[in-house]
Amino acid sequence: MSQVSIEDIEAARHRIERHIRRTPCEPSASLRGLAGQPVHLKFEHHQFTGSFKMRGATNAVEQLSQAERARGVIGASTGNHGRALAFAARRAGVHCVICMSALVPKNKVEAIAAEGAEIRIVGRSQDDAQEEVDRLVKEEGMVMVPPFDDARVIAGQGTLGLELLEDVPDLAVALVQLSGGGLISGVAAALKARKPDIRVVGITMARGAAMHASLAAGKPVSVEELPTLADSLGGGIGLGNRHTFSMVRDLVDDVVLLSEEEIADGVRHAYWRERQVVEGGGVVGISALLHGYIRPEGPVAAILTGASIDMNVHHRLISGENVDLMQEAF
Ligand SMILES: *Cc1c(COP(=O)(O)O)cnc(C)c1O
């Protein structure tokens, strides 16, 4: 078990700051009225490739040795991490392969190909894709960059915490997305090193919350993965989890679980009140405030983590429709 330190996060910041956007933190008048305290929204959905995953991926790519750069990087993520890794690798002139199953929707494949990655379609499940990744790591020496359980990735995501505290020096509560836990581990490590009394609250969806179930069990466990509006928050934490389980256990003060309808309300609020197009996984801090889960005693910050929402789903949500992806999947 190893944890990422504030020194690691400061070093990451120095390494990546030329390559990422320093996203703005904007006060929200509508949420201030609800929370009774100043609320700041970090516009990380404006990050390159549309999510904070750029930070961790860039920090990993920038630390490759010459020999590793020559062999290239590889991953099996079809979402924001895959896009970020492809972008970071191309910028650094490093070859990037993303393996995915034949069942991945065409728009996702194209989004990753557009960032310059080589796509390998293998098998019919995420496990098949991961096997191909393992084979290329073993046989061709490619370097796997995992989406969250990696010290370089966690330190990169933690740079977001340093920016938050510079923009909101009197921050009392940070609302941070919780899935694999790379983001919240890095952000909590940064915030608590600088200001130990900040409360860090993890927010996730009730449908398939693997870290929450693991914390309750006292060890990493797997849960059934179900369709959700917050698809970026889905997936397991890995039964052999090395970093994020212990960091979340030690650094996160509370976890809030949200229903699909609460997540939908966050997407609507982001659009109609803040004029922002944000994906389901990106709005959960807003959802938690809207639905009264947070009773802050000082300034609050929430992170809008990503923008990659299916625009047809977005259109239906903001038009007031109830969208249940569980129903539509069958
Ligand atoms: C990956 C992701 C998250 C969750 O981050 P973890 O490090 O897995 O906890 C939240 N929001 C968006 C948009 C993401 O892409």
The ligand as an SDF file (V2000), in Angstrom:
LIG
                    3D

 15 15  0  0  0  0  0  0  0  0999 V2000
  -13.0870    9.3240  -14.4060 C   0  0  0  0  0  0  0  0  0  0  0  0
  -14.1210   10.3500  -14.0880 C   0  0  0  0  0  0  0  0  0  0  0  0
  -14.5930   10.5490  -12.7770 C   0  0  0  0  0  0  0  0  0  0  0  0
  -14.1850    9.6820  -11.6100 C   0  0  0  0  0  0  0  0  0  0  0  0
  -12.8080    9.6940  -11.3470 O   0  0  0  0  0  0  0  0  0  0  0  0
  -12.1190    8.5290  -10.5020 P   0  0  0  0  0  0  0  0  0  0  0  0
  -10.6970    8.9290  -10.4320 O   0  0  0  0  0  0  0  0  0  0  0  0
  -12.3300    7.2360  -11.2470 O   0  0  0  0  0  0  0  0  0  0  0  0
  -12.7970    8.4770   -9.1710 O   0  0  0  0  0  0  0  0  0  0  0  0
  -15.4960   11.5830  -12.5570 C   0  0  0  0  0  0  0  0  0  0  0  0
  -15.9450   12.3590  -13.5680 N   0  0  0  0  0  0  0  0  0  0  0  0
  -15.5250   12.1860  -14.8420 C   0  0  0  0  0  0  0  0  0  0  0  0
  -16.0710   13.0620  -15.8980 C   0  0  0  0  0  0  0  0  0  0  0  0
  -14.5920   11.1850  -15.1380 C   0  0  0  0  0  0  0  0  0  0  0  0
  -14.1830   11.0220  -16.4130 O   0  0  0  0  0  0  0  0  0  0  0  0
  1  2  1  0
  2  3  1  0
  2 14  2  0
  3  4  1  0
  3 10  2  0
  4  5  1  0
  5  6  1  0
  6  7  2  0
  6  8  1  0
  6  9  1  0
 10 11  1  0
 11 12  2  0
 12 13  1  0
 12 14  1  0
 14 15  1  0
M  END
$$$$
